[in-house]
Amino acid sequence: MENVNTTKCGINTTELVGRLMSHSLYDELRDEESLRIFMRSHVFCVWDFQSLLKALQRLVTCVEVPWLPTADPEARRLVNEIVLDEESDEAPGGGHLSHFELYLQAMQKCGADAVSMRVFLEDLRGGTYLREALARPTLPAGVADFVKTTMAIAESGHVHRIAAAFAYGREDIIPAMFQRLVNRLAKTAPERWSTFSFYLNRHIEHDAETHGPMARALVSRLCDNEESLWREAEEAARQSLAARIRLWDDILSSVVSERKARSG
């Protein structure tokens, strides 16, 4: 796999990616209960990832009626291919699901607590403003700040910043980050964790082989030779990575404190 830390075009996230890859959280995800705690928070990353992707699709393709062709057909193709996989991927046992819906299925199968996410979705479907839904005290620690960072970039209207956050703050880091979890799951209860393992392996397959390179190619097309655009793209990527590290800090605190409570 290509080095995920830098590109020849100027985006450098080496230090932040290094901190994320060596985060102490991974060492603490050593039993089933810790993985369930992780999923309780991480499901919000899966949800707002879809929001980031849809913001990208809205700006790079035409989703309005009447339809009009957008300026860059190749960029359209890149985004639409990623949307197809993320929003309507093959599901275990047949049919198709978004990766978010697949993640919820995995949570149900392994017994992870998805109540806060389901309440969050009910709030949004009922017309609650996002900022109000994120203000619920029942949300896991750190989730609200992470989602706010993502949505601020998604709603910025700056397509190169959105693409960079997507490519370097999300897609590009996922294969290496999740490989550790897949290896550990193989040693736990295979049946209980089969859907989650399927989800992780789909991400590793898609992101390392197709989505990661496609997302980086999109950033290159959008920024081209404009130094100012590359600087802004790098800033967005770094914001996304820093937000992920802060969320990992909060999940680590939850895992450690809940483990102590169980053992005490």
VEXDRENVO-617013 format. One line per field, with one value per atom (N, C-alpha, C): residue number from 0; residue in one letter; atom name; y, x negated, z. Coordinates in steps of 0.1 Angstrom, whole numbers, plus 5000, padded with zeros to 4 digits. Layout:
N
n c(NUM	...)
res c(a	...)
atom c(CA	...)
Y c(Y	...)
X c(X	...)
Z c(Z	...)
***
This chain:
264
n c(0	0	0	1	1	1	2	2	2	3	3	3	4	4	4	5	5	5	6	6	6	7	7	7	8	8	8	9	9	9	10	10	10	11	11	11	12	12	12	13	13	13	14	14	14	15	15	15	16	16	16	17	17	17	18	18	18	19	19	19	20	20	20	21	21	21	22	22	22	23	23	23	24	24	24	25	25	25	26	26	26	27	27	27	28	28	28	29	29	29	30	30	30	31	31	31	32	32	32	33	33	33	34	34	34	35	35	35	36	36	36	37	37	37	38	38	38	39	39	39	40	40	40	41	41	41	42	42	42	43	43	43	44	44	44	45	45	45	46	46	46	47	47	47	48	48	48	49	49	49	50	50	50	51	51	51	52	52	52	53	53	53	54	54	54	55	55	55	56	56	56	57	57	57	58	58	58	59	59	59	60	60	60	61	61	61	62	62	62	63	63	63	64	64	64	65	65	65	66	66	66	67	67	67	68	68	68	69	69	69	70	70	70	71	71	71	72	72	72	73	73	73	74	74	74	75	75	75	76	76	76	77	77	77	78	78	78	79	79	79	80	80	80	81	81	81	82	82	82	83	83	83	84	84	84	85	85	85	86	86	86	87	87	87	88	88	88	89	89	89	90	90	90	91	91	91	92	92	92	93	93	93	94	94	94	95	95	95	96	96	96	97	97	97	98	98	98	99	99	99	100	100	100	101	101	101	102	102	102	103	103	103	104	104	104	105	105	105	106	106	106	107	107	107	108	108	108	109	109	109	110	110	110	111	111	111	112	112	112	113	113	113	114	114	114	115	115	115	116	116	116	117	117	117	118	118	118	119	119	119	120	120	120	121	121	121	122	122	122	123	123	123	124	124	124	125	125	125	126	126	126	127	127	127	128	128	128	129	129	129	130	130	130	131	131	131	132	132	132	133	133	133	134	134	134	135	135	135	136	136	136	137	137	137	138	138	138	139	139	139	140	140	140	141	141	141	142	142	142	143	143	143	144	144	144	145	145	145	146	146	146	147	147	147	148	148	148	149	149	149	150	150	150	151	151	151	152	152	152	153	153	153	154	154	154	155	155	155	156	156	156	157	157	157	158	158	158	159	159	159	160	160	160	161	161	161	162	162	162	163	163	163	164	164	164	165	165	165	166	166	166	167	167	167	168	168	168	169	169	169	170	170	170	171	171	171	172	172	172	173	173	173	174	174	174	175	175	175	176	176	176	177	177	177	178	178	178	179	179	179	180	180	180	181	181	181	182	182	182	183	183	183	184	184	184	185	185	185	186	186	186	187	187	187	188	188	188	189	189	189	190	190	190	191	191	191	192	192	192	193	193	193	194	194	194	195	195	195	196	196	196	197	197	197	198	198	198	199	199	199	200	200	200	201	201	201	202	202	202	203	203	203	204	204	204	205	205	205	206	206	206	207	207	207	208	208	208	209	209	209	210	210	210	211	211	211	212	212	212	213	213	213	214	214	214	215	215	215	216	216	216	217	217	217	218	218	218	219	219	219	220	220	220	221	221	221	222	222	222	223	223	223	224	224	224	225	225	225	226	226	226	227	227	227	228	228	228	229	229	229	230	230	230	231	231	231	232	232	232	233	233	233	234	234	234	235	235	235	236	236	236	237	237	237	238	238	238	239	239	239	240	240	240	241	241	241	242	242	242	243	243	243	244	244	244	245	245	245	246	246	246	247	247	247	248	248	248	249	249	249	250	250	250	251	251	251	252	252	252	253	253	253	254	254	254	255	255	255	256	256	256	257	257	257	258	258	258	259	259	259	260	260	260	261	261	261	262	262	262	263	263	263)
res c(m	m	m	e	e	e	n	n	n	v	v	v	n	n	n	t	t	t	t	t	t	k	k	k	c	c	c	g	g	g	i	i	i	n	n	n	t	t	t	t	t	t	e	e	e	l	l	l	v	v	v	g	g	g	r	r	r	l	l	l	m	m	m	s	s	s	h	h	h	s	s	s	l	l	l	y	y	y	d	d	d	e	e	e	l	l	l	r	r	r	d	d	d	e	e	e	e	e	e	s	s	s	l	l	l	r	r	r	i	i	i	f	f	f	m	m	m	r	r	r	s	s	s	h	h	h	v	v	v	f	f	f	c	c	c	v	v	v	w	w	w	d	d	d	f	f	f	q	q	q	s	s	s	l	l	l	l	l	l	k	k	k	a	a	a	l	l	l	q	q	q	r	r	r	l	l	l	v	v	v	t	t	t	c	c	c	v	v	v	e	e	e	v	v	v	p	p	p	w	w	w	l	l	l	p	p	p	t	t	t	a	a	a	d	d	d	p	p	p	e	e	e	a	a	a	r	r	r	r	r	r	l	l	l	v	v	v	n	n	n	e	e	e	i	i	i	v	v	v	l	l	l	d	d	d	e	e	e	e	e	e	s	s	s	d	d	d	e	e	e	a	a	a	p	p	p	g	g	g	g	g	g	g	g	g	h	h	h	l	l	l	s	s	s	h	h	h	f	f	f	e	e	e	l	l	l	y	y	y	l	l	l	q	q	q	a	a	a	m	m	m	q	q	q	k	k	k	c	c	c	g	g	g	a	a	a	d	d	d	a	a	a	v	v	v	s	s	s	m	m	m	r	r	r	v	v	v	f	f	f	l	l	l	e	e	e	d	d	d	l	l	l	r	r	r	g	g	g	g	g	g	t	t	t	y	y	y	l	l	l	r	r	r	e	e	e	a	a	a	l	l	l	a	a	a	r	r	r	p	p	p	t	t	t	l	l	l	p	p	p	a	a	a	g	g	g	v	v	v	a	a	a	d	d	d	f	f	f	v	v	v	k	k	k	t	t	t	t	t	t	m	m	m	a	a	a	i	i	i	a	a	a	e	e	e	s	s	s	g	g	g	h	h	h	v	v	v	h	h	h	r	r	r	i	i	i	a	a	a	a	a	a	a	a	a	f	f	f	a	a	a	y	y	y	g	g	g	r	r	r	e	e	e	d	d	d	i	i	i	i	i	i	p	p	p	a	a	a	m	m	m	f	f	f	q	q	q	r	r	r	l	l	l	v	v	v	n	n	n	r	r	r	l	l	l	a	a	a	k	k	k	t	t	t	a	a	a	p	p	p	e	e	e	r	r	r	w	w	w	s	s	s	t	t	t	f	f	f	s	s	s	f	f	f	y	y	y	l	l	l	n	n	n	r	r	r	h	h	h	i	i	i	e	e	e	h	h	h	d	d	d	a	a	a	e	e	e	t	t	t	h	h	h	g	g	g	p	p	p	m	m	m	a	a	a	r	r	r	a	a	a	l	l	l	v	v	v	s	s	s	r	r	r	l	l	l	c	c	c	d	d	d	n	n	n	e	e	e	e	e	e	s	s	s	l	l	l	w	w	w	r	r	r	e	e	e	a	a	a	e	e	e	e	e	e	a	a	a	a	a	a	r	r	r	q	q	q	s	s	s	l	l	l	a	a	a	a	a	a	r	r	r	i	i	i	r	r	r	l	l	l	w	w	w	d	d	d	d	d	d	i	i	i	l	l	l	s	s	s	s	s	s	v	v	v	v	v	v	s	s	s	e	e	e	r	r	r	k	k	k	a	a	a	r	r	r	s	s	s	g	g	g)
atom c(N	CA	C	N	CA	C	N	CA	C	N	CA	C	N	CA	C	N	CA	C	N	CA	C	N	CA	C	N	CA	C	N	CA	C	N	CA	C	N	CA	C	N	CA	C	N	CA	C	N	CA	C	N	CA	C	N	CA	C	N	CA	C	N	CA	C	N	CA	C	N	CA	C	N	CA	C	N	CA	C	N	CA	C	N	CA	C	N	CA	C	N	CA	C	N	CA	C	N	CA	C	N	CA	C	N	CA	C	N	CA	C	N	CA	C	N	CA	C	N	CA	C	N	CA	C	N	CA	C	N	CA	C	N	CA	C	N	CA	C	N	CA	C	N	CA	C	N	CA	C	N	CA	C	N	CA	C	N	CA	C	N	CA	C	N	CA	C	N	CA	C	N	CA	C	N	CA	C	N	CA	C	N	CA	C	N	CA	C	N	CA	C	N	CA	C	N	CA	C	N	CA	C	N	CA	C	N	CA	C	N	CA	C	N	CA	C	N	CA	C	N	CA	C	N	CA	C	N	CA	C	N	CA	C	N	CA	C	N	CA	C	N	CA	C	N	CA	C	N	CA	C	N	CA	C	N	CA	C	N	CA	C	N	CA	C	N	CA	C	N	CA	C	N	CA	C	N	CA	C	N	CA	C	N	CA	C	N	CA	C	N	CA	C	N	CA	C	N	CA	C	N	CA	C	N	CA	C	N	CA	C	N	CA	C	N	CA	C	N	CA	C	N	CA	C	N	CA	C	N	CA	C	N	CA	C	N	CA	C	N	CA	C	N	CA	C	N	CA	C	N	CA	C	N	CA	C	N	CA	C	N	CA	C	N	CA	C	N	CA	C	N	CA	C	N	CA	C	N	CA	C	N	CA	C	N	CA	C	N	CA	C	N	CA	C	N	CA	C	N	CA	C	N	CA	C	N	CA	C	N	CA	C	N	CA	C	N	CA	C	N	CA	C	N	CA	C	N	CA	C	N	CA	C	N	CA	C	N	CA	C	N	CA	C	N	CA	C	N	CA	C	N	CA	C	N	CA	C	N	CA	C	N	CA	C	N	CA	C	N	CA	C	N	CA	C	N	CA	C	N	CA	C	N	CA	C	N	CA	C	N	CA	C	N	CA	C	N	CA	C	N	CA	C	N	CA	C	N	CA	C	N	CA	C	N	CA	C	N	CA	C	N	CA	C	N	CA	C	N	CA	C	N	CA	C	N	CA	C	N	CA	C	N	CA	C	N	CA	C	N	CA	C	N	CA	C	N	CA	C	N	CA	C	N	CA	C	N	CA	C	N	CA	C	N	CA	C	N	CA	C	N	CA	C	N	CA	C	N	CA	C	N	CA	C	N	CA	C	N	CA	C	N	CA	C	N	CA	C	N	CA	C	N	CA	C	N	CA	C	N	CA	C	N	CA	C	N	CA	C	N	CA	C	N	CA	C	N	CA	C	N	CA	C	N	CA	C	N	CA	C	N	CA	C	N	CA	C	N	CA	C	N	CA	C	N	CA	C	N	CA	C	N	CA	C	N	CA	C	N	CA	C	N	CA	C	N	CA	C	N	CA	C	N	CA	C	N	CA	C	N	CA	C	N	CA	C	N	CA	C	N	CA	C	N	CA	C	N	CA	C	N	CA	C	N	CA	C	N	CA	C	N	CA	C	N	CA	C	N	CA	C	N	CA	C	N	CA	C	N	CA	C	N	CA	C	N	CA	C	N	CA	C	N	CA	C	N	CA	C	N	CA	C	N	CA	C	N	CA	C	N	CA	C	N	CA	C	N	CA	C	N	CA	C	N	CA	C	N	CA	C	N	CA	C	N	CA	C	N	CA	C	N	CA	C	N	CA	C	N	CA	C	N	CA	C	N	CA	C	N	CA	C	N	CA	C	N	CA	C	N	CA	C	N	CA	C	N	CA	C	N	CA	C	N	CA	C	N	CA	C	N	CA	C	N	CA	C	N	CA	C	N	CA	C	N	CA	C	N	CA	C	N	CA	C	N	CA	C	N	CA	C	N	CA	C	N	CA	C	N	CA	C	N	CA	C	N	CA	C	N	CA	C	N	CA	C	N	CA	C	N	CA	C)
Y c(4988	5000	5012	5023	5035	5041	5048	5055	5065	5063	5071	5085	5088	5100	5112	5111	5123	5120	5131	5130	5139	5136	5145	5159	5160	5172	5182	5177	5187	5185	5176	5173	5165	5170	5163	5162	5149	5146	5136	5135	5125	5124	5135	5135	5131	5136	5133	5118	5113	5099	5090	5094	5086	5085	5097	5097	5088	5088	5081	5066	5062	5048	5042	5050	5045	5048	5051	5055	5044	5047	5037	5030	5035	5029	5015	5012	4999	4988	4992	4982	4979	4988	4986	4978	4977	4970	4955	4949	4935	4925	4929	4920	4925	4916	4919	4932	4933	4945	4958	4958	4970	4974	4963	4966	4971	4967	4972	4987	4990	5004	5013	5007	5014	5017	5006	5007	5018	5019	5028	5042	5046	5059	5059	5049	5049	5049	5044	5044	5058	5068	5082	5087	5081	5083	5078	5066	5059	5067	5073	5081	5094	5102	5115	5113	5101	5098	5099	5093	5094	5108	5116	5130	5138	5135	5141	5137	5124	5119	5125	5127	5133	5148	5154	5168	5169	5160	5159	5156	5147	5143	5155	5163	5174	5185	5186	5197	5192	5179	5174	5169	5164	5159	5168	5165	5173	5164	5169	5161	5170	5179	5188	5185	5190	5188	5203	5207	5199	5196	5184	5180	5188	5191	5197	5191	5189	5183	5192	5186	5194	5195	5203	5206	5195	5186	5176	5162	5156	5142	5132	5133	5123	5124	5136	5138	5132	5134	5128	5113	5107	5093	5088	5094	5090	5091	5102	5103	5093	5092	5083	5068	5064	5051	5048	5058	5057	5057	5065	5066	5052	5046	5034	5023	5022	5012	5016	5028	5032	5032	5035	5037	5024	5016	5004	4992	4989	4978	4964	4954	4940	4937	4931	4928	4913	4909	4894	4887	4876	4869	4874	4884	4889	4903	4909	4923	4933	4945	4957	4966	4971	4980	4991	5003	5012	5007	5012	5007	5011	5022	5026	5016	5012	5002	4989	4985	4973	4974	4985	4987	4986	4991	4989	4975	4967	4953	4946	4950	4944	4947	4959	4963	4954	4952	4944	4930	4924	4910	4908	4918	4915	4921	4927	4932	4946	4954	4967	4977	4987	4996	5007	5006	5016	5025	5026	5034	5049	5054	5068	5072	5063	5065	5065	5055	5054	5066	5071	5083	5095	5096	5107	5107	5095	5094	5098	5094	5097	5112	5118	5133	5140	5135	5142	5139	5127	5124	5132	5135	5143	5158	5162	5177	5184	5177	5184	5189	5201	5206	5198	5196	5188	5193	5206	5210	5207	5206	5202	5187	5179	5165	5161	5169	5167	5171	5179	5184	5175	5163	5154	5148	5148	5144	5129	5121	5107	5103	5112	5109	5105	5095	5092	5104	5104	5115	5117	5129	5133	5132	5125	5124	5137	5145	5158	5166	5168	5176	5170	5157	5151	5153	5151	5153	5168	5177	5191	5195	5189	5192	5187	5175	5169	5178	5181	5189	5203	5209	5222	5222	5211	5210	5206	5197	5193	5204	5213	5224	5237	5236	5248	5252	5243	5246	5246	5243	5243	5229	5225	5211	5205	5213	5208	5205	5212	5209	5197	5195	5184	5171	5172	5160	5157	5167	5164	5157	5162	5156	5142	5140	5126	5117	5122	5113	5111	5121	5120	5119	5124	5123	5111	5104	5093	5081	5081	5070	5065	5074	5070	5062	5065	5060	5047	5044	5033	5020	5016	5002	4999	5007	5004	5004	5014	5015	5003	4997	4987	4973	4972	4959	4953	4961	4956	4950	4956	4951	4938	4937	4925	4913	4915	4905	4900	4910	4906	4899	4903	4897	4882	4879	4865	4855	4861	4853	4853	4861	4862	4853	4855	4847	4850	4841	4844	4846	4839	4840	4854	4857	4870	4882	4881	4892	4891	4882	4879	4891	4898	4909	4921	4923	4934	4931	4919	4915	4917	4913	4916	4930	4939	4953	4958	4954	4958	4954	4941	4936	4943	4947	4954	4968	4974	4987	4986	4976	4974	4971	4963	4960	4972	4979	4991	5002	5005	5017	5016	5004	5003	5001	4994	4991	5001	5007	5016	5030	5030	5043	5053	5047	5056	5062	5055	5060	5070	5066	5074	5087	5087	5099	5109	5103	5111	5117	5109	5114	5126	5125	5136	5149	5148	5160	5166	5158	5163	5170	5165	5171	5185	5185	5197	5208	5204	5214	5218	5208	5210	5216	5228	5234	5247	5248	5260	5258	5265	5263	5266	5277	5281	5270	5263	5252	5241	5237	5227	5230	5242	5246	5244	5249	5248	5233	5225	5211	5204	5207	5201	5205	5218	5222	5214	5212	5204	5189	5184	5170	5169	5179	5179	5182	5190	5192	5179	5171	5158	5148	5147	5138	5142	5155	5159	5156	5158	5155	5140	5132	5117	5113	5120	5117	5121	5132	5136	5127	5122	5112	5099	5095	5083	5084	5096	5099	5097	5102	5100	5086	5079	5064	5057	5060	5053	5055	5067	5070	5062	5061	5053	5038	5033	5019	5016	5024	5022	5023	5034	5036	5025	5021	5011	4997	4995	4982	4982	4993	4995	4993	4998	4997	4982	4975	4961	4952	4956	4948	4951	4963	4968	4963)
X c(4992	5000	4991	4996	4988	4987	4977	4975	4987	4994	5006	5003	4990	4987	4985	4980	4977	4981	4981	4982	4972	4968	4959	4965	4978	4985	4985	4981	4979	4987	4997	5004	4995	4992	4983	4990	4994	5000	4992	4979	4971	4972	4971	4970	4984	4995	5008	5012	5009	5011	5003	4991	4983	4989	4993	5000	5012	5020	5032	5029	5019	5016	5010	5004	4997	5005	5018	5026	5028	5028	5029	5043	5052	5066	5065	5057	5056	5052	5043	5038	5049	5058	5069	5081	5081	5092	5089	5089	5083	5094	5106	5117	5130	5140	5153	5159	5159	5166	5159	5146	5139	5143	5144	5148	5163	5171	5185	5185	5177	5176	5171	5161	5155	5166	5174	5184	5195	5198	5208	5205	5192	5188	5185	5178	5173	5185	5196	5208	5211	5208	5210	5200	5188	5179	5184	5190	5195	5206	5215	5226	5221	5212	5208	5199	5193	5185	5195	5206	5216	5220	5222	5226	5215	5202	5191	5191	5193	5194	5205	5217	5228	5226	5219	5215	5206	5197	5188	5196	5205	5213	5221	5227	5235	5227	5214	5206	5200	5197	5189	5199	5210	5220	5233	5242	5255	5265	5271	5282	5295	5295	5307	5315	5328	5337	5341	5339	5334	5319	5315	5301	5293	5280	5271	5257	5250	5237	5227	5219	5209	5196	5187	5175	5165	5164	5154	5160	5161	5167	5159	5146	5138	5139	5140	5143	5157	5167	5180	5179	5172	5171	5164	5154	5147	5157	5164	5173	5184	5190	5202	5198	5186	5182	5181	5175	5174	5188	5197	5210	5217	5216	5222	5218	5205	5200	5204	5203	5206	5220	5229	5243	5251	5245	5253	5244	5236	5226	5233	5226	5232	5232	5243	5245	5243	5238	5237	5250	5251	5263	5272	5267	5274	5280	5284	5290	5279	5283	5274	5277	5267	5268	5258	5260	5250	5240	5228	5219	5223	5231	5236	5247	5256	5266	5260	5249	5242	5235	5230	5224	5234	5246	5257	5261	5261	5264	5253	5241	5229	5231	5235	5237	5247	5258	5269	5264	5257	5253	5243	5234	5224	5228	5240	5245	5240	5235	5230	5242	5241	5251	5253	5264	5266	5277	5281	5293	5290	5279	5276	5277	5272	5272	5287	5294	5308	5317	5314	5321	5317	5304	5299	5306	5307	5314	5329	5335	5349	5351	5341	5341	5341	5331	5330	5342	5347	5359	5371	5371	5382	5381	5370	5368	5360	5354	5345	5332	5328	5316	5304	5294	5283	5276	5274	5267	5275	5288	5296	5295	5295	5293	5280	5270	5256	5255	5264	5263	5269	5274	5280	5269	5271	5261	5259	5267	5266	5256	5251	5242	5228	5221	5208	5198	5189	5180	5172	5171	5162	5170	5181	5188	5193	5199	5204	5193	5182	5171	5166	5165	5160	5169	5182	5192	5193	5192	5192	5180	5168	5157	5160	5165	5168	5178	5189	5200	5196	5187	5182	5175	5167	5160	5170	5179	5189	5198	5201	5210	5203	5190	5182	5184	5188	5190	5177	5166	5152	5149	5151	5150	5137	5126	5112	5110	5116	5114	5122	5134	5142	5135	5130	5123	5111	5103	5091	5094	5104	5108	5113	5120	5125	5113	5104	5093	5082	5078	5066	5070	5082	5087	5096	5100	5109	5105	5107	5105	5090	5081	5067	5062	5067	5062	5069	5081	5089	5083	5077	5071	5062	5052	5042	5048	5057	5063	5071	5079	5088	5082	5070	5064	5061	5057	5055	5067	5078	5091	5095	5093	5097	5088	5076	5067	5072	5076	5080	5094	5103	5116	5114	5104	5103	5100	5096	5093	5105	5115	5126	5138	5150	5161	5165	5161	5163	5178	5187	5201	5206	5204	5209	5203	5191	5184	5183	5190	5189	5193	5204	5209	5199	5194	5184	5171	5167	5155	5158	5170	5173	5172	5178	5177	5163	5154	5141	5133	5135	5128	5133	5146	5150	5143	5142	5135	5120	5114	5100	5098	5107	5107	5109	5120	5124	5114	5110	5102	5088	5082	5068	5067	5076	5074	5081	5092	5099	5102	5109	5114	5103	5093	5082	5075	5070	5064	5074	5087	5096	5098	5099	5101	5089	5077	5065	5064	5068	5069	5078	5089	5099	5093	5086	5080	5070	5063	5053	5060	5071	5079	5084	5089	5095	5085	5074	5064	5054	5052	5044	5030	5027	5014	5015	5027	5030	5024	5014	5007	5017	5025	5034	5044	5049	5059	5053	5040	5033	5031	5028	5027	5040	5051	5064	5068	5065	5068	5061	5048	5040	5046	5050	5055	5068	5076	5089	5085	5075	5071	5066	5058	5052	5063	5073	5084	5091	5093	5100	5092	5079	5071	5070	5068	5068	5081	5092	5105	5106	5101	5101	5092	5081	5072	5079	5086	5093	5104	5111	5122	5116	5104	5098	5094	5089	5086	5098	5110	5122	5127	5126	5130	5120	5108	5098	5102	5105	5109	5121	5131	5143	5140	5132	5128	5121	5112	5104	5113	5121	5129	5140	5146	5156	5150	5138	5131	5129	5124	5121	5134	5145	5158	5163	5160	5164	5156	5143	5134	5135	5140	5140	5153)
Z c(5000	5000	5000	4993	4992	5006	5009	5022	5024	5035	5038	5043	5046	5054	5045	5033	5025	5010	5003	4988	4982	4970	4963	4960	4961	4958	4970	4982	4992	5005	5006	5018	5027	5039	5048	5062	5065	5078	5086	5083	5089	5104	5111	5125	5131	5126	5131	5128	5116	5113	5122	5124	5134	5147	5152	5166	5166	5155	5154	5153	5145	5144	5156	5165	5177	5189	5188	5199	5209	5221	5232	5232	5225	5225	5219	5209	5203	5213	5221	5231	5241	5243	5253	5247	5234	5228	5227	5239	5240	5244	5246	5249	5243	5244	5237	5242	5255	5261	5257	5256	5252	5237	5229	5215	5214	5223	5223	5227	5237	5241	5229	5222	5210	5200	5197	5187	5191	5203	5208	5204	5204	5199	5184	5180	5166	5156	5159	5150	5145	5153	5149	5139	5139	5128	5115	5116	5104	5098	5107	5102	5096	5102	5097	5085	5084	5071	5059	5061	5050	5047	5057	5055	5048	5051	5044	5029	5027	5013	5005	5011	5004	5001	5010	5008	4996	4994	4983	4970	4971	4959	4955	4964	4961	4953	4956	4950	4937	4936	4924	4913	4917	4908	4908	4900	4900	4906	4917	4924	4924	4915	4914	4902	4902	4890	4886	4874	4862	4864	4859	4859	4849	4853	4844	4846	4835	4836	4844	4853	4860	4852	4857	4849	4847	4857	4856	4856	4844	4844	4851	4851	4858	4873	4879	4893	4896	4888	4889	4891	4882	4882	4895	4899	4912	4924	4925	4936	4935	4924	4923	4925	4921	4924	4939	4946	4961	4967	4963	4968	4967	4955	4952	4963	4965	4975	4989	4993	5007	5010	5001	5003	5000	4991	4986	4984	4994	4992	4994	4990	4992	5007	5011	5025	5027	5038	5041	5040	5032	5031	5019	5012	5000	5003	4992	4993	4994	4997	4997	5009	5015	5026	5026	5032	5034	5044	5045	5055	5069	5070	5083	5087	5079	5083	5086	5079	5082	5096	5099	5112	5123	5121	5131	5133	5122	5123	5131	5128	5136	5151	5154	5168	5175	5168	5173	5175	5166	5167	5178	5181	5191	5204	5205	5218	5222	5212	5215	5217	5225	5228	5217	5210	5199	5202	5215	5219	5215	5219	5217	5202	5193	5179	5174	5178	5174	5178	5190	5195	5187	5184	5175	5162	5155	5142	5143	5154	5156	5158	5165	5166	5152	5144	5131	5122	5122	5114	5119	5131	5137	5135	5129	5126	5136	5145	5155	5148	5151	5145	5149	5141	5144	5157	5159	5171	5183	5182	5194	5196	5186	5187	5193	5190	5195	5209	5214	5228	5238	5234	5243	5253	5266	5275	5274	5267	5266	5255	5247	5237	5244	5238	5244	5244	5253	5254	5241	5237	5226	5212	5212	5199	5193	5202	5197	5190	5197	5191	5178	5178	5165	5154	5156	5145	5141	5151	5148	5138	5141	5132	5118	5117	5104	5097	5103	5097	5093	5101	5097	5084	5082	5069	5058	5061	5051	5047	5056	5052	5048	5046	5043	5028	5020	5006	4998	5005	4998	4994	4982	4977	4979	4978	4980	4994	5004	5018	5022	5016	5019	5014	5002	4996	5003	5008	5016	5029	5036	5049	5046	5035	5032	5029	5021	5016	5027	5033	5042	5057	5060	5074	5077	5066	5068	5059	5046	5038	5039	5039	5038	5050	5062	5074	5078	5072	5077	5076	5064	5063	5074	5076	5087	5100	5103	5116	5120	5110	5113	5112	5106	5104	5118	5128	5141	5147	5145	5151	5144	5131	5124	5130	5132	5137	5151	5159	5173	5172	5163	5163	5159	5151	5147	5158	5170	5181	5192	5189	5198	5192	5197	5192	5178	5169	5154	5150	5156	5152	5157	5169	5175	5167	5162	5156	5141	5135	5121	5112	5116	5108	5109	5122	5123	5115	5116	5108	5093	5089	5074	5071	5080	5078	5077	5086	5086	5074	5070	5058	5046	5045	5033	5033	5044	5045	5040	5046	5042	5027	5022	5008	4999	5002	4994	4995	5008	5010	5006	5008	5004	4989	4983	4969	4960	4964	4954	4960	4971	4976	4980	4986	4990	4978	4969	4957	4949	4948	4941	4948	4961	4969	4968	4968	4966	4952	4942	4929	4927	4934	4934	4940	4951	4957	4947	4940	4930	4919	4915	4904	4909	4921	4926	4929	4934	4938	4926	4918	4906	4910	4904	4908	4916	4922	4931	4945	4948	4961	4973	4971	4982	4984	4974	4975	4983	4979	4986	5001	5004	5018	5026	5020	5026	5027	5017	5018	5029	5030	5041	5055	5056	5069	5073	5063	5065	5069	5062	5066	5080	5084	5097	5108	5105	5114	5116	5106	5107	5115	5113	5120	5135	5137	5151	5159	5152	5158	5161	5152	5154	5167	5168	5179	5192	5192	5205	5208	5198	5200	5206	5200	5205	5220	5223	5237	5246	5242	5250	5250	5239	5239	5249	5248	5257	5272	5275	5289	5293	5284	5287	5288	5280	5280	5294	5297	5310	5322	5322	5334	5336	5325	5325	5329	5325	5328	5343	5349	5363	5371	5366	5373	5373	5362	5362	5371	5372	5380	5395	5398	5411	5418)
***
